[in-house]
Amino acid sequence: MATTTATITLSSTDILSNAISLSKTSTLYDDSSTSTGLTQCTMGKVNVYVTGSSFNLINATVNAEDQTQYAYIANKNTTAANYITISIYNEVIGKLYAGDWMFIPWNASDPVGDNGADNDIEVEAFVGGPQAVEYAVFTETAATNLDASGD
């Protein structure tokens, strides 16, 4: 069993009239288990160019509907104005400027089973030259989910 722990800390001395400090840690588990940790990780780094269209960064897969998945994406660019947008099936969920990152739970299933882009995570660059984007997907053991017919 692998143990994967995610931690986020947010702090500021001047966003409110008083200083704030929030910290949360979570161990990532398979499905509804509290004893079996995630066992698979896929990761990579790509250069995303300004092309006027999005690029499939992480593809959804058939039979992943009942699996636990988390996606980490970071814009490794160092020029502050250079940003990328992150979308799931043409629905923009946010922008990542230079140095920004995100970590989200993700439903990696391909809902219609056609290997289409239905739940793919897409990225698009808007400013500057190639932008280095780093990503990782943490999931439980990849297994084929068979239905009752045994096909």
Phi and psi in degrees as GROMACS dihedral restraints (atoms count N, CA, C in turn):
[ dihedral_restraints ]
;  ai    aj    ak    al  type     phi  dphi    fc
    3     4     5     6     1   -88.1    20    10
    4     5     6     7     1   148.2    20    10
    6     7     8     9     1  -115.0    20    10
    7     8     9    10     1   119.1    20    10
    9    10    11    12     1  -121.0    20    10
   10    11    12    13     1   124.3    20    10
   12    13    14    15     1  -122.0    20    10
   13    14    15    16     1   131.5    20    10
   15    16    17    18     1  -109.7    20    10
   16    17    18    19     1   135.4    20    10
   18    19    20    21     1  -132.8    20    10
   19    20    21    22     1   137.1    20    10
   21    22    23    24     1  -130.7    20    10
   22    23    24    25     1   138.3    20    10
   24    25    26    27     1  -129.5    20    10
   25    26    27    28     1   127.4    20    10
   27    28    29    30     1  -118.8    20    10
   28    29    30    31     1   129.2    20    10
   30    31    32    33     1  -146.4    20    10
   31    32    33    34     1   148.9    20    10
   33    34    35    36     1  -158.0    20    10
   34    35    36    37     1   140.9    20    10
   36    37    38    39     1   -98.9    20    10
   37    38    39    40     1   -10.0    20    10
   39    40    41    42     1  -135.9    20    10
   40    41    42    43     1    11.6    20    10
   42    43    44    45     1   -78.4    20    10
   43    44    45    46     1   -28.7    20    10
   45    46    47    48     1  -125.1    20    10
   46    47    48    49     1   179.9    20    10
   48    49    50    51     1   -68.7    20    10
   49    50    51    52     1   -23.2    20    10
   51    52    53    54     1  -118.6    20    10
   52    53    54    55     1   155.3    20    10
   54    55    56    57     1   -66.6    20    10
   55    56    57    58     1   147.2    20    10
   57    58    59    60     1  -124.3    20    10
   58    59    60    61     1   150.3    20    10
   60    61    62    63     1  -149.9    20    10
   61    62    63    64     1   113.2    20    10
   63    64    65    66     1  -119.8    20    10
   64    65    66    67     1   138.2    20    10
   66    67    68    69     1  -143.3    20    10
   67    68    69    70     1   136.3    20    10
   69    70    71    72     1  -140.6    20    10
   70    71    72    73     1   134.3    20    10
   72    73    74    75     1  -122.8    20    10
   73    74    75    76     1   139.0    20    10
   75    76    77    78     1  -139.6    20    10
   76    77    78    79     1   133.5    20    10
   78    79    80    81     1   -88.2    20    10
   79    80    81    82     1   132.7    20    10
   81    82    83    84     1   -89.9    20    10
   82    83    84    85     1   120.6    20    10
   84    85    86    87     1  -116.3    20    10
   85    86    87    88     1   157.7    20    10
   87    88    89    90     1   -64.1    20    10
   88    89    90    91     1   139.7    20    10
   90    91    92    93     1    34.3    20    10
   91    92    93    94     1  -126.3    20    10
   93    94    95    96     1   -98.4    20    10
   94    95    96    97     1    14.0    20    10
   96    97    98    99     1   -75.3    20    10
   97    98    99   100     1   151.2    20    10
   99   100   101   102     1  -119.4    20    10
  100   101   102   103     1    19.2    20    10
  102   103   104   105     1  -131.9    20    10
  103   104   105   106     1   -20.5    20    10
  105   106   107   108     1  -106.7    20    10
  106   107   108   109     1   115.5    20    10
  108   109   110   111     1   -80.7    20    10
  109   110   111   112     1   165.4    20    10
  111   112   113   114     1   -64.0    20    10
  112   113   114   115     1   143.8    20    10
  114   115   116   117     1  -122.0    20    10
  115   116   117   118     1    -3.6    20    10
  117   118   119   120     1  -124.6    20    10
  118   119   120   121     1   144.6    20    10
  120   121   122   123     1  -142.7    20    10
  121   122   123   124     1   129.4    20    10
  123   124   125   126     1  -118.3    20    10
  124   125   126   127     1   131.8    20    10
  126   127   128   129     1  -144.2    20    10
  127   128   129   130     1   163.0    20    10
  129   130   131   132     1  -174.1    20    10
  130   131   132   133     1   177.5    20    10
  132   133   134   135     1  -142.0    20    10
  133   134   135   136     1   131.3    20    10
  135   136   137   138     1  -131.9    20    10
  136   137   138   139     1   155.4    20    10
  138   139   140   141     1   -97.5    20    10
  139   140   141   142     1   124.9    20    10
  141   142   143   144     1  -106.9    20    10
  142   143   144   145     1   125.6    20    10
  144   145   146   147     1  -100.2    20    10
  145   146   147   148     1   154.4    20    10
  147   148   149   150     1   -75.1    20    10
  148   149   150   151     1   107.9    20    10
  150   151   152   153     1  -126.4    20    10
  151   152   153   154     1   -10.5    20    10
  153   154   155   156     1    87.6    20    10
  154   155   156   157     1     5.9    20    10
  156   157   158   159     1  -145.5    20    10
  157   158   159   160     1   162.5    20    10
  159   160   161   162     1   -84.3    20    10
  160   161   162   163     1   161.0    20    10
  162   163   164   165     1  -122.3    20    10
  163   164   165   166     1   132.0    20    10
  165   166   167   168     1   -72.0    20    10
  166   167   168   169     1   107.7    20    10
  168   169   170   171     1   -82.3    20    10
  169   170   171   172     1   -47.5    20    10
  171   172   173   174     1  -131.6    20    10
  172   173   174   175     1   119.4    20    10
  174   175   176   177     1   -85.9    20    10
  175   176   177   178     1   137.6    20    10
  177   178   179   180     1   -70.0    20    10
  178   179   180   181     1   156.6    20    10
  180   181   182   183     1  -128.1    20    10
  181   182   183   184     1   150.5    20    10
  183   184   185   186     1   -65.8    20    10
  184   185   186   187     1   143.4    20    10
  186   187   188   189     1    72.0    20    10
  187   188   189   190     1    18.1    20    10
  189   190   191   192     1   -98.2    20    10
  190   191   192   193     1     2.9    20    10
  192   193   194   195     1   -57.2    20    10
  193   194   195   196     1   -39.3    20    10
  195   196   197   198     1   -95.6    20    10
  196   197   198   199     1    15.2    20    10
  198   199   200   201     1  -104.1    20    10
  199   200   201   202     1   151.9    20    10
  201   202   203   204     1   -85.3    20    10
  202   203   204   205     1   131.2    20    10
  204   205   206   207     1  -141.3    20    10
  205   206   207   208     1   144.2    20    10
  207   208   209   210     1  -131.9    20    10
  208   209   210   211     1   140.2    20    10
  210   211   212   213     1  -117.7    20    10
  211   212   213   214     1   134.3    20    10
  213   214   215   216     1  -115.6    20    10
  214   215   216   217     1   130.9    20    10
  216   217   218   219     1  -138.0    20    10
  217   218   219   220     1   135.5    20    10
  219   220   221   222     1  -134.3    20    10
  220   221   222   223     1   137.0    20    10
  222   223   224   225     1   -90.4    20    10
  223   224   225   226     1   108.4    20    10
  225   226   227   228     1   -86.7    20    10
  226   227   228   229     1     4.5    20    10
  228   229   230   231     1   -63.7    20    10
  229   230   231   232     1   153.5    20    10
  231   232   233   234     1  -112.2    20    10
  232   233   234   235     1    -3.8    20    10
  234   235   236   237     1   -90.0    20    10
  235   236   237   238     1   117.0    20    10
  237   238   239   240     1   -53.3    20    10
  238   239   240   241     1   -37.7    20    10
  240   241   242   243     1   -78.6    20    10
  241   242   243   244     1   -12.9    20    10
  243   244   245   246     1   -80.5    20    10
  244   245   246   247     1   122.1    20    10
  246   247   248   249     1  -135.0    20    10
  247   248   249   250     1   162.9    20    10
  249   250   251   252     1  -127.1    20    10
  250   251   252   253     1   154.1    20    10
  252   253   254   255     1  -106.1    20    10
  253   254   255   256     1   148.2    20    10
  255   256   257   258     1  -112.9    20    10
  256   257   258   259     1   130.3    20    10
  258   259   260   261     1  -132.2    20    10
  259   260   261   262     1   154.3    20    10
  261   262   263   264     1  -123.5    20    10
  262   263   264   265     1   115.9    20    10
  264   265   266   267     1    47.0    20    10
  265   266   267   268     1    58.3    20    10
  267   268   269   270     1    66.3    20    10
  268   269   270   271     1     9.9    20    10
  270   271   272   273     1  -104.3    20    10
  271   272   273   274     1   108.9    20    10
  273   274   275   276     1   -67.0    20    10
  274   275   276   277     1   128.0    20    10
  276   277   278   279     1  -107.6    20    10
  277   278   279   280     1   -10.2    20    10
  279   280   281   282     1   167.3    20    10
  280   281   282   283     1   169.8    20    10
  282   283   284   285     1  -113.1    20    10
  283   284   285   286     1   142.7    20    10
  285   286   287   288     1  -119.8    20    10
  286   287   288   289     1   113.4    20    10
  288   289   290   291     1   -82.9    20    10
  289   290   291   292     1   173.4    20    10
  291   292   293   294     1   -49.5    20    10
  292   293   294   295     1   126.5    20    10
  294   295   296   297     1    85.2    20    10
  295   296   297   298     1   -11.4    20    10
  297   298   299   300     1   -75.5    20    10
  298   299   300   301     1   157.4    20    10
  300   301   302   303     1  -148.1    20    10
  301   302   303   304     1   166.0    20    10
  303   304   305   306     1  -143.8    20    10
  304   305   306   307     1   154.4    20    10
  306   307   308   309     1  -141.9    20    10
  307   308   309   310     1   116.1    20    10
  309   310   311   312     1  -136.1    20    10
  310   311   312   313     1   151.0    20    10
  312   313   314   315     1   -71.4    20    10
  313   314   315   316     1   146.9    20    10
  315   316   317   318     1  -143.1    20    10
  316   317   318   319     1   134.5    20    10
  318   319   320   321     1   -90.5    20    10
  319   320   321   322     1    99.9    20    10
  321   322   323   324     1   -86.1    20    10
  322   323   324   325     1    14.9    20    10
  324   325   326   327     1   -76.6    20    10
  325   326   327   328     1   153.8    20    10
  327   328   329   330     1  -100.3    20    10
  328   329   330   331     1    94.9    20    10
  330   331   332   333     1   -60.5    20    10
  331   332   333   334     1   -25.3    20    10
  333   334   335   336     1  -106.6    20    10
  334   335   336   337     1    -0.4    20    10
  336   337   338   339     1    68.1    20    10
  337   338   339   340     1    25.5    20    10
  339   340   341   342     1  -110.3    20    10
  340   341   342   343     1    12.5    20    10
  342   343   344   345     1    56.0    20    10
  343   344   345   346     1    27.7    20    10
  345   346   347   348     1   -81.5    20    10
  346   347   348   349     1  -172.3    20    10
  348   349   350   351     1   -95.1    20    10
  349   350   351   352     1    25.9    20    10
  351   352   353   354     1   -56.3    20    10
  352   353   354   355     1   -43.8    20    10
  354   355   356   357     1  -123.6    20    10
  355   356   357   358     1    18.2    20    10
  357   358   359   360     1   -62.5    20    10
  358   359   360   361     1   147.3    20    10
  360   361   362   363     1   -92.5    20    10
  361   362   363   364     1   121.1    20    10
  363   364   365   366     1  -111.0    20    10
  364   365   366   367     1   151.2    20    10
  366   367   368   369     1  -132.8    20    10
  367   368   369   370     1   144.0    20    10
  369   370   371   372     1  -140.3    20    10
  370   371   372   373     1   133.0    20    10
  372   373   374   375     1   -93.9    20    10
  373   374   375   376     1   143.5    20    10
  375   376   377   378     1  -119.1    20    10
  376   377   378   379     1   -26.4    20    10
  378   379   380   381     1  -136.1    20    10
  379   380   381   382     1   142.4    20    10
  381   382   383   384     1    84.0    20    10
  382   383   384   385     1  -177.7    20    10
  384   385   386   387     1   -75.5    20    10
  385   386   387   388     1  -159.0    20    10
  387   388   389   390     1   -60.3    20    10
  388   389   390   391     1   136.0    20    10
  390   391   392   393     1  -109.1    20    10
  391   392   393   394     1   125.2    20    10
  393   394   395   396     1   -75.2    20    10
  394   395   396   397     1   124.1    20    10
  396   397   398   399     1  -121.3    20    10
  397   398   399   400     1   126.1    20    10
  399   400   401   402     1  -105.5    20    10
  400   401   402   403     1   141.5    20    10
  402   403   404   405     1  -147.0    20    10
  403   404   405   406     1   156.8    20    10
  405   406   407   408     1  -150.5    20    10
  406   407   408   409     1   144.4    20    10
  408   409   410   411     1  -122.9    20    10
  409   410   411   412     1   124.5    20    10
  411   412   413   414     1  -105.8    20    10
  412   413   414   415     1   129.7    20    10
  414   415   416   417     1  -150.0    20    10
  415   416   417   418     1   169.6    20    10
  417   418   419   420     1   -78.6    20    10
  418   419   420   421     1   177.0    20    10
  420   421   422   423     1   -53.5    20    10
  421   422   423   424     1   129.0    20    10
  423   424   425   426     1   -70.6    20    10
  424   425   426   427     1   118.8    20    10
  426   427   428   429     1  -142.2    20    10
  427   428   429   430     1   149.6    20    10
  429   430   431   432     1   -79.5    20    10
  430   431   432   433     1   127.9    20    10
  432   433   434   435     1   -91.0    20    10
  433   434   435   436     1   110.2    20    10
  435   436   437   438     1   -91.5    20    10
  436   437   438   439     1   145.3    20    10
  438   439   440   441     1   -86.1    20    10
  439   440   441   442     1  -178.0    20    10
  441   442   443   444     1   -62.1    20    10
  442   443   444   445     1   -21.9    20    10
  444   445   446   447     1   -76.4    20    10
  445   446   447   448     1   -12.8    20    10
  447   448   449   450     1    75.7    20    10
  448   449   450   451     1    16.8    20    10
